[in-house]
Structure formats: C-alpha cells, structure tokens
Amino acid sequence: MGRPDTRVLVIDDHPDIRDSLRWLLEGEGYTVCVAANGLEGLRLQRKEPSDIVVTDIFMPEQDGIETLWKFREEFPSVPIIVMSGGGPARGTDYLAVARELGAKKALKKPLDPQELIDVVGEITRSRSS
C-alpha cells in the first residue's frame, strides 16, 4: 500500500487515462495530481512538487521526451516513469530514448495496472530507505 505523503504527478493528454491512473494510484494510498501535457506538468511541479512523475511520451504542446529532459534539468532527483503505446516510429524507440535520458522506468501501453503499482511502490520504498 502506498504512502499518502507520497505525491505522484500523472501527465497524459487523454482524460480517461489520467482519470484511470489517478483512481488506480489513489486506491493504493498515494496523493495524485494530474496534468494534460508536459507544460502543465512542469507548472504543477514548480507550484506543488510531486515525489514521482508518470508521463506519457506522445502528447501535444510538449511531448514526454521534452518533458523528461526539462524535468531532469529542473528537478534532477525526481524519479520519472514514462509510458507509451506507440512503437518505434521512424526507427526510433522512444522508450529506450527516455531510459537513456534518465527515466527510472519505461512502460508500454496499454499499461498493466499491477506493473505500474509495483514500480511506483519500488520507487517509494527506495526513496524512504
């Protein structure tokens, strides 16, 4: 079970996915806030910092790779989990790129809810040790 003092920021342009992830993580005891894109996610992080970020890769305005890059610059110690339903496009494996840029974990969509719960739990436990 998650810790209510652990804040998770979910960034995804699809409202249904944001709502589902919020419901899933809150059900595990986490405090969750959501953003519709990377720009909004960065604004939220500056205003009310989260302990863990979960972001989609393919989003309008600012994609997940650029979001990851900016989070690494501004908030280097915040673990980031990236997720994507898109396979390699134009020869680029964006999940691999995200890992190279410092993503703690890269998950394929559709997400396995238990895998996300497990990854967030592992990160939470490692941060509190």
N, C-alpha and C positions, 0 to 999 in steps of 0.2 A: 504494500500500500504506500502511495506517495505521501510526501510531507506537505501540509498546507502552506508551509512557509517557503516552499519551492515554487517560484513563478515560471511558467512556461509561456513563451510567445509563439503563437502559431501564425504563420504568414502564408496565405493562399488566396488566389483570386476567385476561387469558386466558393460561394457562400455555404453550399451544402457540405463541402469538405471541411471548411472552417468550423461549422457548427458540429459536425460529427466528431472532429478531433477535440474540440472543446468538451463536448459531452463525455467522450471516452476518457480524457485525462482528468477532468473534474471528478468523474466517477472513481478514479484511482486516488483522489485526495489532493491533487495539485491545484494551485491557483492558476487560471489560464486567462490570457488576454489574446485578442486576435487582431490581425491587420489584413487588409485586402491586397497589399502589394509591398514591395521592399521599401519604398519611400515612407509609407505609413508605418511600417515595422521599425525603421530607424528612428522616426519621430517618437514612437511609443517607448522605445528602449531608452532614449535620452530623457524622457519625462518620468517613466516608471520602469526602471531596469528589471529585466527578467533574468533568471538564472540559466535558462536553457532556451534555445531558439529552434523551432521546427519550421523549415521553409520549403516551399515548392520551388522548382527551378524555372519552369516556363510560366511567366506572368507578364502582363503588360506594364508599362511605365518603367519598371526596374526589375529585371529578371533575378532569379535566385543566385546566379553566379556573381553578378554585380553586387547583390545584397550581401552575399557571403564575403566578398572582397572588402566591402565597406565596413561590415561588422568586424572583420579581422583587423582593420586599421584602427577603428574607434573603440572596440570592445574586445581586445585580443584574448581575454580569459574566458569569454562566454562560449560554452560548447554549442555547436550548431549541428543539427541533423537536417540533411537535405533529402528531398523526396521528388521523384519524377515518374510520370507514366510514359514519357517519351523515350523511345530507344535511341541508339546512336543516330544522330542526324548529320548528314553531310560528312560522315566519317568521324564525328566527334562523340565520344562517350562522356556526356555531361556529368554523370555521377562520378566517374573517375576524375574528371577535372575538379569537381567540388572537393573530393578527398585530397587531391594534390594542393588545393588552396586552403586546407585546414579543417574541412568538415570532419566532425567526430565520427559521423556515420552517414552513409548514403543508402537510402531505402527506395525500392521500386514500388510504384503504384500499379495496381491497387495495393494499398498497404495491408499487411497482416496486422490487425489491431494488437495482438499479443506481442508481436515483434516490437512495435513502437513502445508499448508499455514496458517491455523488458529493457529496451535501450535507454529510455528516459530514467527508469529505475536504476540501471547500472551507473549512469552519469550522476544521478543524485547521490547514490551511495559513495561513489569515488570522490565527489566534491566535499562530502561531510566527513571523510576519513582523515 
